Amino acid sequence: MSSPGVVIKSQFVLSNNEFKATHQKSFEEYIKYIERKEATDKQKNDIENLSTFSSYQDYMGNEIKTSSLFTKDEDVLSYEGKKNLKKLFSLAQKNGSVMWQDVISFNNDWLEKHGVYDSETNTLDEKKIKDVTRQSLEVMTEKEGLKNTGVWSAAIHYNTDNIHIHVAMVEPYPSPSRVIKQGPNKGQLRGKRKQKSIDAMKSKVVNSIMDRSNEYKKINDLIRNSIVSEKKNVPLAEFKKTKKLFKEIMNQLPDDKRQWQYNYNSVAHLRPKIDQLSSMFIEKFHKDDFMKLQRQLENETELMREAYGEGEEEKSRYEHFAENKIKDLYTRLGNAVLKEMKEVAKQRELQNRIRKRKRIRSPAFQRLEKGVRRRTSFSKSLNEINRNMNFEYESWKNQRHFERLQEELEYEK
């Protein structure tokens, strides 16, 4: 695919500075565009018949190749909606707002590959594209502080080889935070958007159309559930090929076991050896899973290359995707290996304490312990005697009380 799946171009127009006369026309033309009768009113064109050859040729033959305006809340802007939008754009111009203009352009082949466009019938899933536009502008306005102040409208255009969307946004009441505080443009409104905001907007467009969430889940499941989780069932300390390296790493770990974490600086010098141990585990027990993971990562990288393009800036979005996922695998496996080492160390410490206790039990200690046991036994016997004597005494007292009672009864008779 020669051109990227998605390209976004952004610019802005100022309405209240020394260039006002030059740029005033942009506001006026857009307001007139809002007012005009739609050249392609799809409500009159019967969407159900749009896929037919004749109706679609009529549609493509219109002077202005655009769909109806849409906004955050309306798929087809109503007459009242257009009037209200015109007022808001006029108010924004009067108050000196910036007008931001964005063009989201698509490679039609890319849209078709992802099921949004059909080249045979020249039909586009407009609802999908409008929803994608809304999601991308939600991201943009959030990052640029325009979420509660910005007003926008957009239209899908078909008048070039690439389907594209024109978006215009203003602030009817410009935010004070946008005023430039110093420099040659002091007092003007800041219109330039952050590149990170534009990048986030583009990512949202790409991810919403491609929707690779299920595939990403499969990749994560393969890493975490198929490979890493199985490590707990494989004691590397006991296998012939791994136990030597396992022991070597353990002997070089810091004394403080709380630092036995893969990403801790105190174990950084051991990461190559830990990775080597992880590789041995993968090769022995999960070779097929790892090859499957690599194929999936290559496929996802290629899809992102098609979406973003091959420019230096665009490549930065995906060229490390596979590398980062493999790094995530080795980090998780490394921590699983270190966890086993903690368990081994814990068992060794317990065994050392047991051996130490056996050494302490010398003959003299054993005689002392035997004497304690004898004294304990004598004490138990003495307690038993006391309990028996108390019982006999209570019995005697009860018997004596009964005899006196008998004597008193006889005396009364």
Residue pairs with C-beta under 8 A, 6 or more apart in sequence:
1 107
1 109
1 110
1 306
3 107
3 162
3 309
4 107
4 110
4 306
4 307
4 308
4 309
4 314
5 106
5 107
5 110
5 111
5 206
5 209
5 306
5 307
5 308
6 104
6 105
6 106
6 107
6 110
6 202
6 205
6 206
6 209
6 307
6 308
7 104
7 105
7 309
8 102
8 103
8 104
8 105
8 198
8 201
8 202
8 205
9 102
9 103
9 105
10 100
10 101
10 102
10 103
10 193
10 198
11 100
11 101
12 98
12 99
12 100
12 101
12 191
12 192
12 193
13 23
13 26
13 27
13 98
13 99
13 101
13 191
14 20
14 23
14 98
14 188
14 189
14 191
15 23
15 24
15 27
15 92
15 93
15 96
15 97
15 98
15 99
16 96
16 188
16 189
17 185
17 188
24 93
26 99
26 101
27 89
27 93
27 99
30 89
30 99
30 168
31 86
31 89
31 90
31 93
34 69
34 82
34 85
34 86
34 89
34 153
35 82
35 86
38 66
38 68
38 69
39 62
39 63
39 64
39 66
40 59
40 62
40 64
40 65
40 66
40 67
40 68
41 68
42 50
42 67
42 68
42 76
43 68
43 76
45 55
45 58
45 59
46 55
49 55
50 56
50 59
50 123
51 121
51 123
56 121
56 122
56 123
60 122
60 158
64 159
65 157
65 158
65 159
65 160
66 155
66 156
66 157
66 158
66 159
66 166
67 126
67 155
67 156
67 157
67 158
68 76
68 77
68 155
69 76
69 77
69 82
69 85
69 153
69 154
69 155
70 76
70 77
70 130
70 133
70 153
70 154
70 155
71 77
71 81
71 85
71 152
71 153
71 154
72 134
72 137
72 152
74 81
75 126
75 127
75 130
77 85
77 153
85 151
85 153
88 151
88 170
88 172
89 99
89 151
89 168
89 170
91 172
91 173
92 99
92 151
92 170
92 171
92 172
92 174
93 99
93 170
95 171
95 172
95 173
95 174
96 174
96 189
97 170
97 171
97 172
97 174
97 189
98 170
98 171
98 174
98 178
98 189
98 190
98 191
99 168
99 169
99 170
100 167
100 168
100 169
100 170
100 191
100 193
101 166
101 167
101 168
102 165
102 166
102 167
102 169
102 201
103 164
103 165
103 166
103 167
104 133
104 136
104 164
104 165
104 167
104 205
105 162
105 163
105 164
105 165
106 117
106 162
106 163
106 164
107 162
108 117
108 119
108 161
108 162
108 163
109 119
110 306
110 307
111 117
111 124
111 163
111 209
112 118
112 119
113 306
114 209
114 210
115 125
116 124
116 125
116 128
116 129
116 209
117 123
117 124
117 125
117 163
118 124
124 156
124 158
124 163
126 156
128 209
129 156
129 163
129 165
130 154
130 156
131 208
132 204
132 205
132 208
132 209
133 154
133 165
133 167
133 205
135 204
135 205
135 208
136 201
136 202
136 204
136 205
136 208
137 152
137 167
137 169
137 201
138 147
138 204
139 197
139 200
139 201
139 204
140 146
140 193
140 197
140 198
140 200
140 201
141 147
141 150
141 169
143 194
143 196
143 197
143 200
144 150
144 193
144 194
144 197
145 175
145 177
145 178
146 169
146 171
146 175
149 171
149 172
149 173
149 174
149 175
150 169
150 170
150 171
151 169
151 170
151 171
151 172
152 167
152 168
152 169
152 170
153 167
153 168
154 165
154 166
154 167
154 168
155 165
155 166
156 163
156 164
156 165
157 163
157 164
157 165
157 166
171 178
174 189
178 189
178 190
179 187
179 188
179 189
179 190
180 186
180 187
180 188
180 189
180 190
199 317
202 308
203 317
206 304
206 307
206 308
210 303
210 307
212 300
212 303
215 296
215 300
216 300
218 296
219 293
219 296
219 297
219 300
219 325
222 289
222 292
222 293
222 296
223 293
223 325
223 328
223 329
223 332
224 332
226 286
226 289
227 282
227 286
227 289
227 290
227 293
227 329
227 333
228 329
228 332
228 333
228 336
230 285
230 286
231 281
231 333
231 336
231 337
231 340
232 336
232 340
234 281
234 285
235 340
236 242
236 243
236 246
236 277
236 280
236 281
236 337
236 340
237 243
237 246
237 247
237 340
237 341
237 344
239 284
241 280
241 284
242 277
242 280
242 281
245 273
245 276
245 277
245 280
246 277
246 337
246 341
248 273
249 270
249 273
249 274
249 277
249 337
249 341
250 341
250 344
250 345
252 269
252 270
253 259
253 260
253 267
253 270
253 338
253 341
254 260
254 266
254 267
256 266
257 342
257 345
259 266
259 267
260 267
260 338
260 341
260 342
261 267
261 335
261 338
262 271
262 274
262 331
262 334
262 335
262 338
263 331
267 274
267 338
271 334
274 334
274 337
274 338
275 330
275 334
277 337
278 330
278 333
278 334
278 337
281 333
281 337
282 289
282 290
282 333
293 325
293 326
293 329
294 322
297 321
297 322
297 325
297 326
298 322
300 321
300 322
301 318
301 319
301 321
301 322
304 317
304 318
304 321
305 315
305 318
308 314
308 315
308 317
308 318
361 369
